[in-house]
């Protein structure tokens, strides 16, 4: 199933960048020196690599020229450097900013490791494996991971599914891993076998522990997800990930929808049907309506999540956005896939468009 991944390569597709985005002469000279050093077998300097990436970040985040992130003005002048990063001053609002302000690399010290870090994310390495590979602490690897996937999730939330939308709702037992468990969700008074096999004994768990993962996929390959709580309306969750005129189709079975479907418009039911249906639901939806894509996406996402051995429910949507990029770049070389992931995360958390 093709899943569209938006990258910032479109922003840098022109042969010549605008005047405000042109790199300084030292960065262009360093770019020319890198292939020569590679032919000689010399290792590139990490300072040069970091400075080159700062130039690429500036071109991706500000394709129309230098823009103030506060007032979005264009009256910008250079104002020295800090830790190798160019500083700027806005003449209109008198604020200061750098090439990295507002991006995922803001206030990150080891910028030279981020392409290697994105490659570890493409390969699906764990936090400890990434930390050992890059020579950083596991806390740093965890913080970097969530900087990237939080930016990707923020970008996904602005593009809903449209047209024919396939829907599936998978039951979940909420996990509070790494955080305080609320009083209504504690399992201390339950039997040990219920605490050990929570998925099999969902009926014995408190309502605060119950939830679901709502997945939606349209015919263009756009996939969105939403975590629902116990008793939450599916229509309310669908409005956040699908357009108001979406044509919803889903399997009419308890394994596909574990909560009542209360979408106000017509729902195209496919597959096995249980229970009494309304007159509008008895009509044959036709061959265009099926839910094979979303069900296949659910199974693949569950298999991909198994090596992580449990993720907090509040971070589940972030991991879903991460999985979409990994699956879309499966046929791309790891180095190119790492650059796509790197620049897409920067674009998602970068400066707003001027105007």
C-alpha positions as CSV (number, residue, x, y, z in Angstrom):
1,X,0.0,0.0,0.0
2,X,1.6,3.3,-1.0
3,X,1.9,5.7,1.9
4,X,2.8,9.2,1.0
5,X,5.7,10.7,2.9
6,X,6.2,14.5,2.5
7,X,9.8,15.6,2.4
8,X,11.5,19.0,2.2
9,X,13.3,18.1,-1.0
10,X,10.6,19.9,-2.9
11,X,11.5,23.1,-1.2
12,X,15.1,22.8,-2.4
13,X,14.3,21.6,-5.9
14,X,15.3,24.9,-7.7
15,X,18.8,25.0,-9.1
16,X,19.6,28.3,-7.3
17,X,18.4,29.2,-3.9
18,X,17.1,32.8,-3.1
19,X,19.6,35.4,-2.2
20,X,18.9,35.2,1.5
21,X,19.4,31.4,1.5
22,X,22.8,31.3,-0.2
23,X,25.5,29.6,1.9
24,X,28.5,31.4,3.1
25,X,31.7,31.0,1.1
26,X,33.3,28.8,3.8
27,X,30.5,26.3,3.6
28,X,30.7,26.1,-0.2
29,X,34.4,25.6,-0.1
30,X,34.0,22.8,2.5
31,X,31.4,21.1,0.2
32,X,34.0,21.1,-2.6
33,X,36.7,19.7,-0.3
34,X,34.6,16.8,1.0
35,X,34.8,14.6,-2.2
36,X,38.5,15.2,-2.6
37,X,39.1,14.2,1.0
38,X,37.0,11.1,0.5
39,X,39.1,10.0,-2.5
40,X,42.2,10.4,-0.4
41,X,40.8,8.2,2.3
42,X,40.7,11.1,4.8
43,X,37.9,11.2,7.4
44,X,35.8,14.4,7.2
45,X,35.9,16.7,10.1
46,X,32.8,16.7,12.4
47,X,32.9,20.5,12.6
48,X,32.7,20.7,8.8
49,X,29.8,18.2,8.6
50,X,27.9,20.1,11.3
51,X,28.3,23.4,9.5
52,X,27.2,21.9,6.2
53,X,24.1,20.6,7.8
54,X,23.3,24.0,9.2
55,X,23.4,25.4,5.7
56,X,21.0,22.6,4.5
57,X,18.7,23.3,7.4
58,X,18.6,27.0,6.6
59,X,17.7,26.2,2.9
60,X,15.0,23.8,4.0
61,X,13.4,25.9,6.7
62,X,13.6,29.2,5.0
63,X,13.3,28.6,1.2
64,X,12.1,32.2,0.5
65,X,14.9,33.9,2.4
66,X,15.7,34.7,6.0
67,X,12.4,35.2,8.0
68,X,12.1,36.3,11.6
69,X,10.3,33.6,13.5
70,X,8.6,36.2,15.8
71,X,7.2,38.8,13.4
72,X,7.9,37.0,10.1
73,X,9.7,40.1,8.8
74,X,12.5,40.1,6.2
75,X,14.6,42.9,7.6
76,X,17.3,40.5,8.8
77,X,21.1,41.2,9.4
78,X,23.8,38.8,10.6
79,X,24.7,39.2,14.3
80,X,27.7,37.0,15.0
81,X,27.9,33.3,15.7
82,X,27.3,31.1,18.7
83,X,28.8,27.6,18.9
84,X,29.4,27.6,15.2
85,X,25.8,28.6,14.3
86,X,25.0,31.9,12.6
87,X,23.0,34.3,14.6
88,X,20.6,36.9,13.1
89,X,18.9,40.1,14.3
90,X,15.5,41.3,13.1
91,X,15.4,45.1,12.6
92,X,11.6,45.2,13.0
93,X,11.0,43.5,16.3
94,X,14.6,43.6,17.6
95,X,14.6,39.8,18.3
96,X,17.5,37.4,17.8
97,X,17.4,33.9,16.3
98,X,19.7,31.3,14.6
99,X,19.4,28.9,11.7
100,X,18.2,26.3,14.1
101,X,15.5,28.3,16.0
102,X,12.2,26.4,16.0
103,X,13.7,23.2,14.5
104,X,14.2,19.8,16.1
105,X,17.9,20.6,16.4
106,X,17.4,23.7,18.5
107,X,19.8,23.6,21.5
108,X,21.2,20.3,20.5
109,X,25.0,20.0,21.0
110,X,25.9,16.9,18.9
111,X,24.3,18.0,15.6
112,X,27.0,16.1,13.7
113,X,25.4,12.8,14.8
114,X,21.9,13.5,13.7
115,X,22.1,11.9,10.2
116,X,23.6,8.8,11.8
117,X,20.8,8.9,14.4
118,X,18.1,9.2,11.7
119,X,19.6,6.1,10.0
120,X,19.3,4.2,13.3
121,X,15.7,5.2,13.4
122,X,15.1,4.0,9.8
123,X,16.7,0.7,10.8
124,X,14.4,0.5,13.8
125,X,17.1,0.2,16.5
126,X,16.2,0.4,20.1
127,X,17.3,3.2,22.4
128,X,20.2,1.3,23.9
129,X,21.4,0.0,20.5
130,X,21.3,3.6,19.2
131,X,23.2,4.9,22.2
132,X,25.9,2.3,21.8
133,X,26.2,2.9,18.0
134,X,26.5,6.7,18.4
135,X,28.4,6.8,21.6
136,X,25.8,8.8,23.5
137,X,23.7,8.0,26.6
138,X,20.4,6.2,26.4
139,X,18.6,9.3,27.8
140,X,19.9,11.4,25.0
141,X,18.9,8.8,22.4
142,X,15.4,8.7,23.9
143,X,15.1,12.5,23.9
144,X,16.3,12.7,20.3
145,X,13.9,10.0,19.2
146,X,10.9,11.8,20.7
147,X,12.0,15.1,19.2
148,X,11.7,13.6,15.8
149,X,8.6,11.6,16.2
150,X,6.8,14.4,18.0
151,X,7.5,16.7,15.0
152,X,6.2,14.0,12.6
153,X,3.0,13.5,14.5
154,X,2.4,17.3,14.6
155,X,2.8,17.4,10.8
156,X,0.4,14.4,10.3
157,X,-2.3,16.0,12.4
158,X,-2.9,18.7,9.8
159,X,-3.7,16.4,6.9
160,X,-6.9,14.3,7.3
161,X,-8.0,11.4,5.3
162,X,-10.5,12.1,2.5
163,X,-12.6,10.3,-0.1
164,X,-13.2,6.6,0.6
165,X,-11.8,6.0,4.1
166,X,-11.3,2.5,5.5
167,X,-11.7,2.3,9.3
168,X,-10.7,-0.2,11.9
169,X,-10.8,0.0,15.7
170,X,-8.4,-2.2,17.7
171,X,-8.9,-2.6,21.5
172,X,-6.1,-1.6,23.8
173,X,-5.2,-1.9,27.4
174,X,-3.8,1.5,28.3
175,X,-0.2,1.6,29.4
176,X,1.2,4.2,31.8
177,X,4.8,3.2,31.4
178,X,7.2,5.8,32.7
179,X,4.5,7.9,34.4
180,X,2.2,7.9,37.4
181,X,-0.8,5.6,37.3
182,X,-4.0,7.4,38.2
183,X,-6.1,6.1,41.1
184,X,-8.9,4.8,38.9
185,X,-6.5,2.8,36.7
186,X,-4.6,0.9,39.4
187,X,-4.5,-2.9,39.3
188,X,-3.2,-3.6,42.8
189,X,-6.5,-5.1,44.0
190,X,-6.9,-7.5,41.1
191,X,-5.7,-11.1,40.9
192,X,-2.2,-11.8,39.7
193,X,-3.4,-13.7,36.6
194,X,-5.5,-10.7,35.5
195,X,-2.5,-8.4,35.9
196,X,-0.3,-10.8,34.0
197,X,-2.6,-11.4,31.1
198,X,-4.4,-8.1,30.8
199,X,-5.5,-8.5,27.2
200,X,-7.2,-11.8,27.9
201,X,-9.0,-10.4,30.9
202,X,-10.0,-7.0,29.6
203,X,-13.5,-7.5,31.0
204,X,-12.1,-7.6,34.5
205,X,-10.0,-4.4,34.2
206,X,-11.3,-1.0,35.4
207,X,-12.7,1.3,32.6
208,X,-9.9,3.8,33.0
209,X,-7.5,1.0,31.7
210,X,-9.5,0.4,28.5
211,X,-9.1,2.1,25.2
212,X,-8.7,1.6,21.5
213,X,-6.6,2.5,18.5
214,X,-8.7,3.9,15.6
215,X,-6.9,3.6,12.2
216,X,-8.1,5.3,9.0
217,X,-6.6,4.9,5.5
218,X,-7.9,6.6,2.3
219,X,-7.4,5.6,-1.3
220,X,-4.5,8.1,-1.7
221,X,-2.4,6.2,0.9
222,X,-2.9,8.8,3.7
223,X,-3.0,6.9,7.0
224,X,-4.0,8.5,10.3
225,X,-4.6,7.2,13.8
226,X,-6.3,8.2,17.0
227,X,-6.3,6.8,20.5
228,X,-9.8,6.5,22.0
229,X,-10.8,6.1,25.7
230,X,-13.4,3.8,27.1
231,X,-16.9,4.9,26.1
232,X,-15.6,7.6,23.7
233,X,-17.6,8.2,20.5
234,X,-16.0,6.9,17.3
235,X,-17.6,9.7,15.4
236,X,-15.8,12.3,17.5
237,X,-12.5,10.6,17.0
238,X,-13.1,10.2,13.2
239,X,-13.7,13.9,12.8
240,X,-10.1,14.5,14.0
241,X,-8.5,12.2,11.4
242,X,-11.0,12.3,8.5
243,X,-12.7,15.0,6.6
244,X,-16.4,15.8,7.2
245,X,-17.5,14.5,3.8
246,X,-15.5,11.3,4.0
247,X,-17.1,8.1,2.7
248,X,-16.5,5.6,5.6
249,X,-16.3,1.9,5.1
250,X,-15.6,-0.8,7.7
251,X,-16.1,-4.5,8.5
252,X,-19.3,-5.2,10.4
253,X,-17.8,-7.5,13.0
254,X,-16.7,-7.3,16.7
255,X,-13.1,-7.8,15.8
256,X,-13.1,-4.8,13.5
257,X,-15.1,-2.3,15.5
258,X,-15.0,-2.8,19.3
259,X,-17.1,0.4,19.9
260,X,-20.4,1.5,18.3
261,X,-20.1,3.3,15.0
262,X,-22.1,6.5,15.3
263,X,-20.9,8.3,12.2
264,X,-23.8,10.6,11.2
265,X,-23.6,9.9,7.5
266,X,-23.9,6.5,5.7
267,X,-21.4,3.8,6.6
268,X,-20.6,1.2,4.0
269,X,-20.4,-2.1,5.8
270,X,-18.4,-4.8,4.2
271,X,-17.5,-8.4,5.1
272,X,-19.3,-10.4,7.8
273,X,-22.4,-8.7,9.4
274,X,-23.7,-9.3,12.8
275,X,-26.8,-8.1,14.5
276,X,-29.7,-6.2,13.0
277,X,-28.9,-3.5,10.4
278,X,-30.8,-0.5,9.5
279,X,-32.4,-0.3,6.1
280,X,-29.7,2.1,4.7
281,X,-27.0,-0.5,5.8
282,X,-28.5,-3.4,3.9
283,X,-27.5,-2.1,0.5
284,X,-24.5,-3.6,-1.3
285,X,-21.7,-1.0,-1.1
286,X,-20.0,-2.3,-4.3
287,X,-16.5,-3.5,-5.1
288,X,-14.9,-0.2,-4.4
289,X,-15.5,-0.5,-0.7
290,X,-13.3,-2.8,1.3
291,X,-11.0,-2.5,4.4
292,X,-8.1,-4.7,3.3
293,X,-5.6,-1.8,3.4
294,X,-6.3,-0.6,6.9
295,X,-6.5,-4.2,8.3
296,X,-3.1,-5.0,6.7
297,X,-1.7,-1.8,8.1
298,X,-2.9,-2.7,11.6
299,X,-1.3,-6.1,11.5
300,X,2.0,-4.8,10.2
301,X,2.1,-2.0,12.8
302,X,1.5,-4.5,15.6
303,X,4.4,-6.7,14.3
304,X,6.7,-3.7,14.0
305,X,5.9,-2.7,17.6
306,X,6.8,-6.0,19.2
307,X,10.6,-5.4,19.6
308,X,9.9,-2.3,21.7
309,X,8.3,-4.5,24.4
310,X,5.7,-2.0,25.4
311,X,5.1,1.7,24.7
312,X,3.2,4.2,26.8
313,X,-0.2,4.8,25.3
314,X,0.4,8.6,25.2
315,X,3.3,8.0,22.8
316,X,1.5,5.5,20.6
317,X,0.6,8.0,17.9
318,X,4.2,9.1,17.7
319,X,5.4,5.6,17.0
320,X,2.7,5.2,14.4
321,X,4.0,8.3,12.5
322,X,7.5,6.8,12.8
323,X,6.3,3.5,11.4
324,X,4.7,5.2,8.4
325,X,8.0,6.8,7.4
326,X,9.9,3.5,7.9
327,X,7.5,1.5,5.8
328,X,7.4,4.2,3.0
329,X,11.2,4.2,2.9
330,X,11.6,0.4,2.9
331,X,12.8,0.3,-0.8
332,X,15.1,3.3,-0.3
333,X,18.8,3.1,0.6
334,X,19.4,3.6,4.3
335,X,21.5,6.7,3.8
336,X,18.9,8.4,1.5
337,X,16.0,7.3,3.8
338,X,17.9,8.9,6.8
339,X,18.1,12.2,5.0
340,X,14.4,12.1,4.1
341,X,13.5,11.5,7.7
342,X,15.9,14.1,8.9
343,X,14.6,16.9,6.6
344,X,11.0,16.0,7.1
345,X,11.3,16.3,10.9
346,X,13.0,19.7,10.4
347,X,10.2,20.8,8.0
348,X,7.5,19.7,10.5
349,X,9.0,21.8,13.3
350,X,10.5,24.7,11.3
351,X,9.5,28.3,10.7
352,X,6.1,29.2,9.4
353,X,5.7,30.3,5.8
354,X,6.1,34.1,5.4
355,X,3.0,36.2,4.4
